[in-house]
Amino acid sequence: MQTAAGNVALVIVSHSRALAEGVRELAAGMGGPGVAIYVAAGTPDGGLGTDTEEVRRTLLQALEAREAAVLLFDLGSAYLSSTAALELLDEPFRERVVIADAPLVEGAIAAAVEAALGKEVGEVKAAAESVRSLKKIT
C-alpha cells in the first residue's frame, strides 16, 4: 500500500478538536499534502476530552489508508484513551500502530516530514521522539 507520500499515517489524539486540527494543518503544511494525518479529538458532544471509540475508529481509518500508523497525543489521559483503543483492535491492526512519546506539535511536524519522505514506521516514530529535547531558544 506504498504511496508517493509514504506508507505511514499519523494519528493525533487530543482533548481539543481545535488544537488537533491546528496541529494537523501545521504538520501537513510542513510534510506536504500527501501525508495522511488523522484526528481523534474532543468528546462526542464537542467538549474537551478524549473518546476511546473515536480513537479506535480513527486508527482503523488510518490503517485502511497506510500500512502503519504513528499515534501522537497531547496529555496523559489521551495516552490512556489511546492504549485502551489499541486493546480494542484485533492483533493484526494493533501491531501496525506505534505510540510516539513526543511533544505533540514538534513531534507531529517531524513525523510528517519523515512520513512524506517515505520512511518506515520506526523511523517516523524516532523522528517524532527526537524533538523532545529540541531547544527553541539558544
Salt bridges, closest charged atoms under 4 A:
GLU21 OE2 - ARG17 NH1 3.51
GLU21 OE1 - ARG24 NH2 2.55
GLU53 OE2 - ARG56 NH2 2.56
GLU53 OE2 - ARG57 NH1 3.70
GLU54 OE2 - ARG17 NH2 2.52
ASP74 OD1 - HIS15 ND1 2.97
GLU91 OE1 - ARG94 NH1 2.69
ASP101 OD2 - ARG132 NH1 3.29
GLU106 OE2 - LYS136 NZ 2.47
GLU114 OE1 - LYS119 NZ 3.14
GLU129 OE2 - LYS125 NZ 3.95
